[in-house]
Every structure is written in structure tokens, then in C-alpha cells.
Amino acid sequence: MAGAASASSTEAPADDDGYGWGDVWRVACSPSRPFELEASVSPLLTVSENVLRQSLDCLEQGTGGITLPFLELGSGSGRASICAASRLGVRAVGLELEEGLVEEARATASTAGVAHLCEFRQEDVMERRWATGPGTWGVAFVHLLPEALAKLEPSLLGLECPIICINYKLPRAAVSASGIGWTIYCMPAARYCR
């Protein structure tokens, strides 16, 4: 489909709850945010509050808490980083390719009162500048497509910290814990998650 989208094409469907398909619709149809689906490594869906809560609860139970920074790859609007900063009181770093989403994440962190704990950067996660080895990150939170996960798996495992994957799984790593919509890897005390 060629040409500019009309103003009505960027309107969310009437049944939009603010966190689901309406967000996808706005991003996909927005002339101010051009992108190519083929180049995307991150799904265009927002992580639900329930998935965030359950995965972070399991992480906290399984590790006894984290002290090193929370890394979010493909952070979008920063919901996971902001949730981790709010719930766990930990420093969080979100990496996102889209500049508009980075700005939105910063504004949301400020509104939530955790801007001092959150850092959002415009960065291509496939370049692996975040892959600095063990002892840098307390957890890696990853909401990426399977193809990206397969390419990044060795670098993620090299962090030697728990890895939370949303909706998709690492192709070769052993699962430590899982729930509907999330999987955790590299967490030694996973038996405590319920």
C-alpha cells in the first residue's frame, strides 16, 4: 500500500484498552514512525502487566533479589524496566532502536517516579554493545523474535545472569522456570518459583 496514511488510519480501534492491538495499530500505521517489518527484531506487542508481574516475582523468589542492573533488550516503551525499577528498586537500562519509543520510556519513567533508576538508550541490540560479559547485569529481559534470540543466545548466555524471555524461547538453553508468556534461563534456584 503506497501513499501517506490518512488521519483516521492512525486512530486506535474503538475497543482499544491502551495496551494491546491499539498500540500495534498506531505504530504500524503512523506516518511519523516509518519502519520495515522485515528489519524488526522485536514484536509489536506490549508485554502484559500479568506477564511482567509473574516473571519478576519468579525471578525475585529464585534469586533472592538482584543487585546488578536490569537489562531490557527491545525495551519499546520501557514497561519492563520501569516495573523492575519500581518493584525491585534496581537500576534498569532499556535498549530500543526507535527514538520515539526511547523518549516515551523516559517520560513514563519520570511520571512513575523512577527516572533516577532508569536509563533508556537508542541502540541496535543486534550490535551487542551490551554483551560485556559476566558481572555487568543482574538479569536480561528479552522481548525479541525467535530469529533474533537464536543469533543473540551465545551473547546472552555469556552474561551469566538470569535471562527472562517473553513469548519466545532461546533455542538451545535449558529452561529454569516458565509460565504463560515467559521463560527464565540461568537461574540456579528456580525450584522456588510457583
Secondary structure, DSSP 8 states (H G I E B T S, - for coil): --S---GGGGS--TT--SSSHHHHHHHHH-TTS---GGG--S-SS---HHHHHHHHHHHHHHHS---S-EEEES-TT-HHHHHHHHHH---EEEEES-HHHHHHHHHHHHHTT-TTTEEEEE--GGG-TT---TTS-SEEEE---HHHHHHHHHHHHTT-S-EEEESS--SSS-EEEEETTEEEES-TTGGG--
